[in-house]
Structure formats: structure tokens, C-alpha cells
Amino acid sequence: MRVTKRLPLANSKKPERFRPNVVICVINPKGEILLTQNVVRPGHWQFPQGGVDNGEEYEQAVRRELYEEVGIKDINIIAITKNIYSYRLPKRFLLVREDVAKSGYVGQIQSLAIAKVDSLRPKLKPDPQEAAATTWVDSKRLINTLHPVRRSLGKLAMIELQRLGLTS
């Protein structure tokens, strides 16, 4: 039996991988939205977020990430819109973050969760490695408070909140 060598096809580039991620828009009874400040970049306000582990359901990831980042356990998940937004990581970031580079991810594909808390000001316990600070922001000020690179996702969150009747 003769074995022939396979030649690679011209377009047989390794497929790019995007890390699954959940972004959580938490709203309180006053209509304020929870934001966290990025630990690495002071003044960089964003929604709580994090990766979806292999085999983990999105709802599990939402609950785990909120608890890890800010200590919230009691939430009501209203909706999860999967794969609503994606972005590529800058090459310089891939070089700095060896864990991401080794995993072969070129960016993140984000799902958006909308969650409510019953308390006006639930007790928060931010993990100093996850969130430098937290704040509750009126939905009318959300977009301007978010860091510019987070504003597109903020606009998508506002559309979802309006669609669900959670903001005007």
C-alpha cells in the first residue's frame, strides 16, 4: 500500500478562536446599573464580565462571575442574549497575557445577560483582583460612564433593557 503525502489547501489556515464570555448588566429597583472599574486601567468602567468555562452553562457563568467579582448571589436573570458582540484582542495584549495567547484565542465573543437585584443597594464585596471599585449608574448616564471601548456593548444593553421594559 502506498501512502501519499497530503498537501495543505491554500485556505487551510487554522481557524481563529474567540473566547466565550458573559457580560452582565445588573439593574436595581431604582433603574441603576452596576459597573465595575477595571483593575489594570483606572477609570475604565465596564459591566461585570468573565469567561464561560468549558462545559459551563451561560446561567452558571453569570452567577459565578457576579459572585467572584462583586459578591452578589441573589439575582434574577431576566434574559441572556448569546453571542451578541465580538472583538479581537490587540496583538500587544496577546503578548502580555500569556494565558490567553497559549489558549489560542484571538478575541472574545460576548453574550449579554440582563439580571435584576431586589435590593436598592445590595451588599457588594468586590474582589480586588477583579474590580478596583463599583458604582451604580442611572441608565441615562450609562453610555457616557462606560469606557469608550465598552460603549457599543452598552448601547446593546440599553436596547435590551428597553425591549424588556426595564428602562424608558
N, C-alpha and C positions, 0 to 999 in steps of 0.2 A: 504494500500500500504506500502510495506516495503522498506526502503531506506538502501542501503548498502554503507558502507564506501569505498571510493576509496583508494587504496594503491598506493603509488608512484612507478613508474617504476625505475629500478636500474639506468638507464641512464637519468633520468629526471632532470638533473642539469639545472639551469636557464641559458639560452643562453647568451654568452658573447656579450657585445655590444661595437662596435667600433664607435667612433665619426666621422662623415663625416667632411672632412677638404679639403680645396683647398690650393695648393702651387702654387705660381705664379712666373714664370720665365719671367721677363721683359727684353727685348733686345732693345737697341737703334740702330740708323743707323750705328754706328761705330762697332757694334757687341759686345758691352759690356753688361754685365748682372748686374742687380740691386740686391744688397744684403743688408740685414739689420742686425744690431748687436742686439743680444738678450739682453733685459733689465736686466734680472736676472743674466745672465752669461756673463761677459765682455769677449770680444774676440771670442764669439760664433757667427760666421757669418752664415746666413741662407737666404733662399728665403723669401720674404714676404708670409705670410700664415695666415689662420684662419678658424674657423669653418663655416660649412654650416648650417644656421638656418633652423628649421622645415618649410617646405613649400617653401623654397627659391630655385630658380634655380641656377645651378652652375655659370652661367654667371653673375647673380646678385651678388653672393657671391664674385666672383673675383673682380668685380668693387667696391663693398662695402669695402672689405678688403684692397685693394690698396689705396682707399681714406682714410680709417681710419688710416692705418699705416703710409703712406708716403705722403698723399695729392695729389696723381695723379688721375686725372679724364679722361684725353684724352688718351685712349689706344685703340688699335685694337687687339681684341682677335683672335688669329690665330687658336688655337686648344685647346680642353680640353679633356684629356685622363682620363676617370673616373676610380677610384679605382685601381690605378697603383701600390700603395705601402701601406703597413700597418705595424704598430708596436705596441707593448704592452708598456704601461707606467710602469716604475719601481714602485714597491709597495710603496717605500718611497715617491714617487711623489704623488701617490693617497692619502696618508695620509696627505700630506701638502696641496694639492689642494682640499679642501673640496667640491668646486663646481663640480669638475669632479667626485669625489667619490660619491657624492649624486646622480649624474645623472646615476651612474652605468656603466660608460664607463671604459673599461679595456685598451683602446688604441685608436689609430686613424687610419682611413683608408683614405689615401690621394689621391686626384685627382690632376693631373698636368695640369696647364693652361700655354700656351705659349702666351705671349702678346708682341706687339711692340709699341714703342712710336716713334713719328715722330721727336721729338726734340733730339738733341745730349745730352743735359743736361736739362731735364725738371725741373722746379722749384719743389723742394721737401719740404714738411713740415712734418717731422717725428713727430708723436705723442710720447712724452716722456714716456708714459706708454706702448707703443707698440714697439718702436725701439729706442735704445740708440744712434745709428748712422746709416748712409747709405753710401754705396760706389758702384761705377761702376767698374766691374772687366772684364778684357779681357777674352773671353771664354776659351782661352788656359790656363789661371790661375784659372779658376773656381773651379775645384775639389780640388786643394791644398789650396784654400782660405776658402772653406766651412769647418765648424767644422766637425771633423771625423764622428760623428753620422749622419751627413747630406750628406755625400759623395755618398752613394748608390743612393739617390734620385737625386743628382747632375749628376751622370752618366746616369740615365734615362732621365734627362732633355737634356743632351748633345746628346743622341741618337735621341730624338725628334727634337731638333734643326737641326741636320744633315739631318734627314729624310725630314724635311720641307725646306731644302736648305737655312737655316738662318746662318749656320756656315760651315766651311770647315773641 
